[in-house]
């Protein structure tokens, strides 16, 4: 979303310059963290992450349980 559009939605929006090195390190940390959920966790472009969970859900008791575990760990580790 362009900044002007974001400010139209939220006039008190606070912004700061991007720190690409820090963001890259954070994404790499998140990639390592997400490898719990699949053997192939990789960066997707400069700001995305993809995790192949094929064949993994049964280890968590199913897809719903895998998602619940992921959400709970995200809240605990990154909140």
C-alpha positions in Angstrom: 0.0 0.0 0.0 1.5 3.4 -0.9 2.3 5.6 2.1 -0.2 8.3 1.0 -3.0 5.7 1.0 -2.0 4.3 4.4 -2.0 7.8 5.9 -5.5 8.4 4.4 -6.7 5.3 6.4 -4.7 6.1 9.5 -3.7 9.8 9.7 -1.6 9.3 12.8 0.5 6.6 11.2 4.1 6.6 12.4 6.8 5.7 9.8 10.6 5.3 9.8 13.2 4.4 7.1 13.6 0.7 6.3 16.6 -1.1 7.8 17.1 -3.8 5.1 20.0 -5.4 6.9 18.1 -5.8 10.1 14.9 -6.9 8.3 17.0 -9.6 6.4 18.4 -10.9 9.7 15.0 -11.0 11.3 13.6 -12.9 8.3 16.5 -15.4 8.5 15.7 -15.9 12.2 12.1 -16.5 11.3 13.1 -18.9 8.6 15.1 -21.0 11.1 12.2 -20.8 13.6 9.7 -22.0 11.0 11.8 -25.0 10.0 10.1 -26.7 12.9 7.1 -27.0 10.7 8.7 -28.4 7.5 12.0 -29.6 6.2 12.1 -26.8 3.5 11.7 -23.3 4.9 13.1 -20.7 2.6 13.0 -17.0 1.9 10.6 -16.0 -0.8 11.9 -12.8 -2.4 13.4 -10.2 -0.1 10.5 -10.0 2.3 8.6 -13.3 2.3 8.9 -16.8 3.7 7.6 -20.1 2.4 7.5 -23.4 4.3 6.7 -26.7 2.7 4.6 -28.6 5.2 3.8 -31.6 2.9 3.7 -34.7 4.9 4.2 -32.9 8.3 0.7 -32.3 9.8 0.4 -35.8 11.1 3.4 -35.2 13.4 1.3 -32.5 15.1 -2.0 -34.5 15.1 -3.3 -32.9 11.9 -3.5 -29.6 10.0 -5.7 -27.9 12.6 -3.3 -28.8 15.4 -0.2 -27.8 13.4 -1.8 -24.4 12.8 -2.8 -24.1 16.5 0.8 -24.9 17.5 2.2 -22.4 15.0 -0.1 -19.6 16.2 0.6 -20.3 19.9 4.4 -20.3 19.3 4.2 -17.1 17.2 2.3 -15.4 20.0 4.8 -16.6 22.6 8.0 -16.0 20.7 7.2 -12.9 18.7 4.6 -11.0 20.6 
